[in-house]
Amino acid sequence: MRRTSKSSMVLGSMVIGALVLTGCGGEDDGAEPVAGAGSDELTTVRVGAIPIVDVAPLYLAQEVGIFADHGLEVEPFLAQGGAAIVPAVLAGEAEFGFSNITSLLQAESRGVPLALVAPGSGATGNVEEDFAAVIVPADSEVQEPADLAGKRVAINSINNISDTVVRETVRQDGGDPSSIQFVELAFPNMVAAVADGSVDAAFAVEPFATVGVSQGMRVVAAPYTQTDEALTVAGYFTSDQYAAENADTVQAFADAMAEAQQYATEHPDEVREVLGSYTNIDPAIAQELTLPAYQTEIDRDSVEVLLELGVEDGVIPEGVDLENVFAELE
């Protein structure tokens, strides 16, 4: 297991939410196999996403033809979180979805038949510049992560990836993570809550971290990178049933996403441009915000870190088999 002593910024995490769901996997509706290179036929797949910077490669790949090169026509649909995406994938209304890693580990602990197939966003590894951060007022007494002990800290979802990494950051700095008072708050409301004193700090993802800094707030921690410099924050998943019955399509999607992530890494200007096609981020802010690391491989060691920390803090029950979390790919 790898734990670093420095920090970075964090990104939007999704909540799988009420996982008492009906259905156990996507139906195979007789979809044709993935078309080979040079074929005019494309396999259409729906992908549940969230309007955040993490999924920019998904939109960019469709725009520049990466999915078509892999025999796929991708139809993204936006939702506020996993509570809407997971049921769609389980019911066969979508073939793939996007989620943070902790939510998928929680799903596995509850017997929800999902499999991680491709990486999404990851920590940048740079404590000075990451895509999410703990922000505080300029005059706050909080100077270091340990100072967050006993403070009211806004996170977007309690008992998920955000409180896991914030706790670990405080723990590494010698503070008492059990004394943090987490306040559940939507990302768009965090900067105002810090400004008016409703909370002492907020773990904000982009673009809200940049908005807070532009209003004079300070960054005191970058919990994703501080937890693990190569942390895989989120990824794309499918149902176990769909993976078993459509192995070629799943492999094609995984290969295409790896290429898309690499393309996004090499073309950050295009990433910032595509944000306007599926988010309401101000174009000026889009040019300033910090992009996540668009990983081409899932960092399994970091997934194990999230599992162990989640168990330690009571966010994830004991007994999760990591091998069941990952789809079997070539």
N, C-alpha and C positions, 0 to 999 in steps of 0.2 A: 504494500500500500504506500502511496506517495502523498505526503502532506507538506505543503510549502509554508514558509513563515511570512511571506509577503502577500500583497493584495492586488485586486483588479476590479473591474466593474461587472455588473450582472445584467442579465436579460430577462425578459418577460417570461414568466413561468406560467404554465397552464395547469388547471386543476382538473383531474379526471372526475372529481366530484362524485355524485351518487353512482356508485358502481353496482347497484342492484339492478342489473340490466337484463332484459330478455334477449333471447337469441344467443347463439354460440358461435357464429362465424358467417362469413359472406357466402352466399350461395353461388355455385358455379352455374351460370346461366347459359352455358354452352358457348362462352366467348371463344373466338378463334385464337389460336396460338399467336404469340408475338411475331410480327412479320420480320423477315430477315432483311438484311441490308439490301437496298435497291428495290424493295417491294413498295407498291403504292398503297398497300393496306396497312393501317395503323390500328393498334389495339387501344381503345379508349379507356382511361381509368380516371376516376374522380378522387381528388385528394383534399382532405379537410385541412385547412390552414388557419392561422390567426394573423390579423393585420399588424404584424410587428416586423422589425428588421431581420429577424432570424430566417424568415422564409423567402427572402428576396431571390436566392438562387432558383427556387422553384419557378417563379415567374420569369426570371431571366432565361432559364433553360427552354421554356416554351417559346419565348420571344425569338431566341437566336437559333432555334432548331435542334437543340441537343436531344430533346425527347424524340423528335421525329427520326433522328439518326439511330435511335435505339428501338424504333418500331412502335413508339407510343404517341398517343394524343392525350395530353393531360388536361383535365378540367378541374381547376382549383375551385373550392368554395370556402368562404370565410365564415368563421364562427368565433365566439368570444372565448372559447376554451374547450377542453376535452370533454366536458359534460355533454356537449352537443356532438363532438367529433367521434368519440368512442362508440356511442350507440349506432351511428351511421355506418361505421366500419363493421361492427358486429352483426348488423342486420343486412349487410351486403349492399347498402345504399351508396357506399364509397369503398374503394379498394384500399386506400391508404389514408393515414392521418398523421398529424404532427403533435408531439407532446414533449414535455420535459421528462427527464429520466426518472426522477423521483416518482412521478405519477405512474409511470410504467412499472416501476418496482412495486408500488402499492397495488396496482392492478394484478400483478402476478401473485402477490401475497393473498389476494382474495379469489384467486382461481379464474380471473378473467382471461380468456384465451387470446392474448395479443403477443405479437413478436416484433422486435425491433429489427428493421431491415436496412436503414441508412442513417448516417449522421446528419445532424443539423448544425446548430450553433454551438460554439465552444468558447471557453475563456481565451482571451488574447495572450495571456501569459505576461502581460505588462501591467504592473500595479499602478502605473501612472496614467494608463489609457486603456480602459476596458468599456464594454458596452452596457454596463450597469454599475452602480456604485451606491454606497451609503452617503447621503448628503445631509448636512446640518446647516443651521443659520451661521452666518459669518461670525457672530459674537457668541456662539455656543461654547460651553465649557468642555464639550467633547473634542478632544484633540487626537486621540488614538482609539483603535477598536476596543480596547479594554474599557474605555470610558463609557461605552454603550451599556455596560452592566447597570441594571436598575432603571434604564431609560425606556421611554415609550418609542418603539420603532415600528414604523408602518411597513407592512409587506402586503403583497397582493393576495396571498392565500396562506392562511395559517396551517401548520402541519404539512408543509410541502418543501420544495427545494429551497425556497427563500430563507425560511427560518433555520433550515439545516446549515446552510453556508454562512449565514450571519452568526449563528452560535459558534461554529467552528472558528471563524475569524476572531471572535472575542476570546474563545478558549485559548487559541494559539498565542494571543497577546497577554495572557495571564489574567483575564477577567472572568467573571462568573456568568456563564451563559444562561444558567437557570433563572437568573434575576431579571432578564430582559422582559419587558412588557410588550408583547407583539400586538399590534393593532391592524386588523384587516382593512385594507383600503385599496380601491382601484388605482392603477398607475396614474391615470390622468388627474386624480385628485391629490396626489402626494405633495407636489410642490406647494400648493396652497396650504395644505395642512402643516407643513414645516414652517411656512411663512407666518401663519397666524398662531403658532404655538400649540395646535391641537396634538401634535406629536413632537418629540424631541429630534427625531431623525427619520429618514425614509430610505428604504432600499429600492432605488428607482432604476428602471431600465431606460434605454434610449427610446425615444428622444427626450424623455423627461429628466434624465440626469443632466443632459446638456442644457435644457431649459432652466433647471435649478441653478446651475453654475452661472448661466447668463444673468440671473437675478441676484448674484452675489453670494450664493451658498457655497459651502466648502465640501470637498470630498474627503472623507475620513477613513474609508475602507473600500476595498474592491473584493468582495467575498468570493466571487467565482475563482479568480486567479489565486487568492490567498488559500482557498481550500485545496486547489490542485491547478498547477500552471497549464495542464493540458486537459482540463475538465471538459468532458462532453456534457453540455447543458441540456440538449434536447435532440430529438431525432424523429425519424419517420417510421411508422409501424403499420402492420396489417394484422388481420386475424389469423390465428393458427390454421383455420380451415382454408382460407384463401391461399395461404402460403403453401399448404400441402397440395392443393388442387391446381395451382397456377404457378408452379415453380419458375417457368421460363419468364413469365411476366414480372414476377417479383425480382428475379435476377436482373432483368432489363431495367427495371425501375431503380434498383440499387446501383447498377453501373452508371445509369444516366445521372443520378443524383451526385455520385462521386465526381463525375465530370463537370456537373453544374457547379458544385462547390468550388472546384479548382478554378473554373472560369470566373466565378464571382471574386475569388481571391485575387486573380490577375487583372480584373477589370472593375476596381472599386467605383470609378466614375459611372459606369453603367448600372452598378448596384444602386447608387444614390439616385440615379434617374428613374429606375424602375419602381422605387418606393412610392412615387406619385401615382402609380397605376392601381395600387390596392390599399394604400393608407392615406390618412389625412395629415401626414406630417408636412409641416411648412417647408417648402423647397429650400428656404434659407437655412433652416435648422438641419435639413437633410445633408447639406454640404458641410456642416460642422460636427455632426454627431459621430461617435466612434462606432465602427462596425464590429460585429463579433468575428471571431475566427471561424471561417466556414470550413469545417473539418472534412477531409476526404475519407477518413476512417474513424470508426467509433473507438475512443480510447477506453478499452475495457478495464484497465487499472483504475481509471477515474470513476467508472460506474461502480466498481467495487468499493471505492472510497465513499461514494454517496450511499451505498447500501449499508456499510458499516456505521457511518455516522447517523443514518436514519434509524437504525436499530438502537444505537447508543442513546439517541435523544427521544426514542419512543414514537418516531414518525412512521417507521416501517416495522411490522412484526418480524420476529425471528423466523428463520426457516425458509427464506426465499432462495431458490436455486437459480443462480445467475445464468446457467446454461439454458434454462427455460425461457429466459428473457430475449435471447437472440435467435433470429431466424437462421435456419441452416442454408447458407449460400455457398456457391463455389469459391 
